[in-house]
Amino acid sequence: MESKREQAMVGLFVLVATALLVATMFALGGAFGASGISYRAQFKNAGGLEAGSIVRYAGIKVGRLEKLRIDEKDPRRIEMTFSVARTTPVKADSVAKIASLSALGENYLELLAGTPEKPIAPAGTLLPSKEFVGISDLTDTLNDLGPKAQTLVENLNSRVVELKVTLQRVNDLLNDKNRANISAAVGNVNALLGEDRPLLHSTLKHMDETTAKLPAVLDDFKKTAARADETLAKLNTMLGENRTDLHAAIVGLRKTMAQASVLIGQLGRTTTANADNLDEMMDNIRILTENLKDFTEEIKTRPYSLIRSTAAPDHVPGKPVKPGKP
């Protein structure tokens, strides 16, 4: 009898322990309590996640990944369906990404908090996501960057060589002799500035005085400009009042110039037509001038020729003068 009782107690203990174990498993799996809300997210790479993986919100465990499937519309995408506790404030702009707590830790699905102004995302919403970058992706990127890095290193080496050459040239330029010359030049400049300091001070003083007089000069210039504007206005008014007379005068001047042009043309034609007569007239005038010149010389040498046709006889002293023949 006691043996049956002991067996019954052992069986009851096993049943209770089994029930507690099952309850613990369901509790850990989230089967008890309030039911969760399901959401979706898509990635190009699942990052090793599988059904049952942890879902965290801002680092806090809030649910689990329910299932993964290849998107029928785009086979390059992996769609993940996950559920979170109803108290989780998943906003419409919350972002899903694959993360890890450490470099060697397992990956999990992380939900980033959205903005407070956005509404809570309805169940079944496809949340925006950030692509997962795995070690293989980093390795591929590094492999792609390898040739570029090699080229960059070669360029840096060539630049280093050029820099060494430049430094060597600078060192050659700044040798002891050139440094001494530079020091002497700086000393000469300092000495020159010291000698000309009073002159510079005087020049600056004159500049200050000139600057002080500039306002008065500007005022005079403004007054002169005002007078010039007034004069131009009066001149414009005068031109406006006498515009008719000026126009008539200009028209008359144009007519006069036209008549003068016609007269000049006629004079030119007359001159051209009488060119031969003018040449003959000029020859006659030239001959007449020569004859007048000869006659003048004759009068100067023999003025008596105006009265007599022959020259008077020479007078001998003591003899009477005989009258000449007429």
C-alpha positions in Angstrom: 0.0 0.0 0.0 2.8 2.4 0.9 4.6 1.4 -2.3 1.6 2.5 -4.4 1.4 5.7 -2.5 5.1 6.4 -3.1 4.7 5.6 -6.8 1.7 7.9 -7.0 3.6 10.7 -5.3 6.5 10.2 -7.7 4.2 10.3 -10.7 2.5 13.4 -9.4 5.9 15.1 -8.8 6.9 14.2 -12.4 3.7 15.6 -13.8 4.1 18.9 -11.8 7.7 19.2 -12.8 6.8 18.6 -16.5 4.0 21.1 -16.3 6.3 23.7 -14.7 9.0 23.0 -17.4 6.4 23.4 -20.2 5.1 26.6 -18.6 8.6 28.0 -18.3 9.3 27.2 -21.9 6.1 28.9 -23.1 6.8 31.9 -20.8 10.3 32.3 -22.3 8.8 31.9 -25.8 6.2 34.6 -25.1 3.2 32.4 -25.4 1.7 33.7 -22.2 0.6 37.2 -21.5 -0.6 39.6 -24.2 -0.3 38.5 -27.8 2.3 40.4 -29.9 2.0 42.6 -33.1 3.6 41.4 -36.3 5.6 43.6 -38.6 7.7 43.0 -41.8 11.1 44.1 -43.1 13.1 43.2 -46.2 16.9 42.9 -46.6 19.2 41.8 -49.4 21.1 39.6 -46.8 19.6 37.9 -43.9 22.8 38.1 -41.9 22.4 34.6 -40.4 19.1 35.3 -38.8 16.5 32.5 -38.6 13.1 31.9 -37.0 13.3 32.4 -33.3 16.1 35.0 -33.4 15.8 37.9 -31.0 14.2 41.2 -31.9 15.3 44.2 -29.9 13.9 47.8 -29.7 16.7 50.3 -28.8 18.7 47.4 -27.4 15.8 45.9 -25.3 14.4 42.5 -26.1 10.8 42.9 -27.3 10.1 39.9 -29.5 11.3 37.2 -31.8 11.6 36.6 -35.5 8.8 34.4 -36.7 9.7 33.4 -40.3 11.9 34.3 -43.2 11.1 33.8 -46.9 12.4 34.9 -50.3 10.3 37.7 -51.8 8.2 36.4 -54.7 8.3 39.7 -56.6 12.0 40.3 -56.1 14.1 37.2 -55.5 17.0 39.4 -54.4 15.1 40.4 -51.3 14.5 38.4 -48.1 11.3 39.2 -46.2 11.3 38.8 -42.4 8.2 38.6 -40.3 8.6 39.3 -36.6 6.4 40.0 -33.7 6.9 42.4 -30.8 5.1 43.1 -27.5 2.0 45.4 -27.9 3.6 47.9 -25.6 6.5 48.4 -28.0 6.2 51.9 -29.6 7.0 51.0 -33.2 6.4 54.2 -35.2 5.7 54.5 -38.9 9.3 55.7 -39.5 11.0 53.2 -37.2 13.8 51.5 -39.1 14.8 47.8 -38.9 18.4 46.7 -39.2 20.5 43.6 -38.5 22.9 44.2 -35.6 25.2 42.5 -33.1 26.0 43.2 -29.5 29.7 42.4 -30.1 32.0 41.4 -32.8 31.7 37.7 -32.0 28.1 37.8 -30.8 25.1 36.5 -32.7 23.2 38.8 -35.0 19.7 40.0 -34.0 17.0 42.2 -35.5 17.2 45.8 -34.1 14.3 48.3 -34.3 15.3 52.0 -34.2 13.0 54.3 -32.5 11.1 56.7 -34.8 10.2 60.3 -34.2 7.6 61.1 -31.5 5.4 63.0 -33.9 4.8 59.9 -36.1 1.9 57.6 -35.4 2.2 53.9 -34.3 2.7 51.6 -37.2 -0.3 49.3 -37.8 0.2 45.5 -37.6 1.6 44.0 -40.8 3.4 47.2 -41.8 6.5 46.8 -44.0 9.0 48.9 -42.1 11.9 50.7 -43.7 15.3 48.9 -43.3 19.0 49.4 -43.4 21.0 46.9 -45.4 23.3 44.5 -43.5 27.0 44.7 -44.3 28.7 41.4 -43.4 32.3 40.4 -43.2 32.2 39.0 -46.7 30.9 42.3 -48.0 33.7 44.1 -46.3 36.2 41.6 -47.7 34.8 42.2 -51.3 35.0 45.9 -50.8 38.6 45.6 -49.6 39.5 43.4 -52.5 38.0 46.0 -54.9 39.9 48.7 -53.1 43.2 46.8 -53.4 44.3 48.0 -56.8 43.2 51.5 -56.0 45.1 51.4 -52.8 48.2 50.2 -54.6 47.9 53.0 -57.1 47.4 55.5 -54.2 50.5 54.1 -52.5 52.5 54.5 -55.7 51.3 58.1 -56.1 52.2 58.8 -52.5 55.7 57.4 -53.0 56.2 59.5 -56.1 55.0 62.6 -54.2 57.4 61.7 -51.4 60.3 61.6 -53.8 59.3 64.9 -55.3 59.0 66.4 -51.8 62.5 65.2 -51.0 63.8 66.8 -54.1 61.9 70.0 -53.3 63.3 70.1 -49.7 66.8 69.5 -51.1 66.4 72.4 -53.4 65.1 74.6 -50.6 68.1 73.6 -48.4 70.4 74.5 -51.3 68.6 77.8 -51.7 68.9 78.6 -48.0 72.6 77.9 -47.7 74.8 79.9 -45.4 75.6 82.5 -48.1 72.0 83.1 -49.1 70.9 83.3 -45.4 73.6 85.9 -44.8 72.4 87.9 -47.8 68.8 87.7 -46.6 69.9 88.8 -43.1 71.8 91.7 -44.6 68.9 92.7 -46.8 66.5 92.6 -43.8 69.0 94.7 -41.9 69.2 97.2 -44.7 65.4 97.4 -44.8 65.3 98.0 -41.1 68.0 100.6 -41.3 66.2 102.3 -44.2 62.9 102.3 -42.3 64.7 103.7 -39.3 66.2 106.5 -41.4 63.0 107.3 -43.2 60.8 107.0 -40.1 60.4 110.8 -39.6 59.6 111.2 -43.3 57.0 108.4 -43.1 55.6 110.0 -40.0 55.3 113.3 -41.8 53.8 111.7 -44.8 51.2 109.9 -42.7 50.5 113.2 -40.9 49.9 115.0 -44.2 47.7 112.1 -45.3 45.6 112.5 -42.1 45.3 116.3 -42.7 44.3 115.7 -46.4 41.8 113.1 -45.2 40.4 115.6 -42.7 40.0 118.1 -45.6 38.2 115.6 -47.8 34.7 116.3 -46.4 35.0 120.0 -47.3 36.3 119.1 -50.8 33.5 116.7 -51.3 31.0 119.3 -50.2 32.4 121.8 -52.7 32.3 119.1 -55.4 28.7 118.4 -54.6 27.9 122.1 -54.8 29.8 122.3 -58.2 27.9 119.2 -59.4 24.6 120.8 -58.4 25.5 124.0 -60.2 26.5 122.0 -63.3 23.2 120.2 -63.1 21.4 123.5 -62.9 23.3 124.9 -65.8 22.6 121.8 -67.9 18.9 122.2 -67.0 18.9 125.8 -68.1 20.8 124.9 -71.3 18.3 122.2 -72.0 15.4 124.6 -71.4 17.0 127.2 -73.7 17.5 124.6 -76.4 14.0 123.5 -76.0 12.7 127.1 -76.4 14.9 127.8 -79.4 14.6 124.4 -81.0 12.5 125.8 -84.0 15.0 128.6 -84.7 18.0 126.2 -84.5 16.2 123.8 -86.8 15.6 126.7 -89.3 19.2 127.9 -89.0 20.5 124.3 -89.6 18.2 124.0 -92.7 19.4 127.3 -94.1 23.0 126.3 -93.4 22.5 123.0 -95.3 21.0 125.0 -98.3 23.9 127.4 -98.3 26.4 124.5 -98.2 24.5 122.9 -101.1 24.7 126.1 -103.1 28.3 126.5 -102.3 29.0 123.0 -103.4 27.2 123.7 -106.7 29.2 127.0 -107.2 32.5 125.2 -106.5 31.5 122.6 -109.0 30.8 125.2 -111.6 34.0 127.0 -110.8 35.9 123.8 -111.2 34.3 123.1 -114.6 35.0 126.7 -115.8 38.6 126.4 -114.7 39.0 123.1 -116.5 37.4 124.5 -119.7 39.6 127.6 -119.7 42.8 125.9 -118.7 44.5 126.5 -122.1 43.4 130.2 -122.2 44.7 130.6 -118.7 48.1 129.1 -119.7 48.3 131.4 -122.7 47.3 134.4 -120.5 49.9 133.4 -118.0 52.6 133.2 -120.7 51.6 136.7 -122.0 51.7 138.1 -118.4 55.2 136.5 -118.0 56.4 138.1 -121.3 54.8 141.5 -120.4 56.5 141.3 -117.0 59.9 140.6 -118.6 59.4 143.5 -121.1 58.4 145.8 -118.2 61.6 144.7 -116.4 63.7 145.5 -119.4 62.0 148.8 -119.9 62.6 149.7 -116.2 66.3 148.8 -116.5 66.5 150.9 -119.7 64.9 153.9 -117.9 67.4 153.5 -115.0 70.4 153.5 -117.3 69.3 156.0 -119.9 66.5 158.2 -118.6 67.0 160.7 -121.5 65.6 158.1 -123.9 62.2 159.2 -122.8 63.0 162.6 -124.5 65.6 161.8 -127.1 66.1 159.0 -129.5 69.9 159.2 -129.4 72.3 159.7 -126.5 73.6 163.3 -125.7 77.2 164.1 -126.7 79.9 164.1 -124.1 80.5 167.6 -122.7 84.1 168.9 -123.0 85.0 171.6 -120.5 85.7 175.0 -122.1 83.7 174.3 -125.3 80.2 175.4 -125.9 77.6 172.8 -126.1 76.2 172.4 -129.6 72.6 171.8 -129.8 71.8 168.4 -131.0 69.6 167.3 -133.8 66.1 166.8 -133.0 
